[in-house]
Amino acid sequence: MFEGLFQPMHLLLIGGLALLIFGPKKLPELGKGLGEGIRGFKSALNRDAKAPDAAKEIESHRSA
């Protein structure tokens, strides 16, 4: 279904359209914002994944 989705020509076309729409000055800012958003999302996922372990650890210290 998605076999040819990210072929080099498609990526060039998407990049060219983004450059035309946002311009060369705004494009790096958008990339930086996207990267920070992804980084924040990953850290939130990792923090939530570790949260149950931390809660169990705190509970074991209280009962001891």
N, C-alpha and C positions, 0 to 999 in steps of 0.2 A: 504494500500500500504506500509506504513512504520511502521506497527504494531510491528514487532520484530526487529527493527533497533538497539536499544540500550539495548539489553539484557546484563546481567552481563558477560556472556562468551565472547560476542563480544568486550566489553570494555576491558576485560583482554587481549584479543588477540591484540587489537590495542595498548594498553599500552606496551605489551611485544615486539611488532614489533618496536615501537618507541624507546624503551630502547636498542634494538639490533642495530638499525640504528644509533642513535645519541649518545649512550653511557650514562653512569650514570652522568658524569660531565657536559655534554652539555644540558641534559634534563631540569634541573631547570632553566637554562638561557633562554631556549626556552619558558618555561611556563611563566617566568617573562616578557619576551618580548611580548608574546601574551596577557597577562593581561594588560600591559601598552597600547598596541594597542587598545584593546577593550575599556579601560577607556578613551583614547583619542577620540575614535570614538563617544562614548556616550556623552562626554562633547561637542564635535563639533555639534552633533545633537541638544543638549539642547541649545547651544549658537545660532544656526541658528533658532531654534524655537522661541527663545526670541527676536531675532533681529528685526522682523517686529514690535513688540510691542514697542521696544526702539525707532525705527525710528518714529513711530506715536507720541510717547511722546515728542521727540525732535521737531517734526514739530508743535505740539500743543503749545509748549513753544515759538517757533519763531513767530507764528502768533498772540500770545497774547500780 
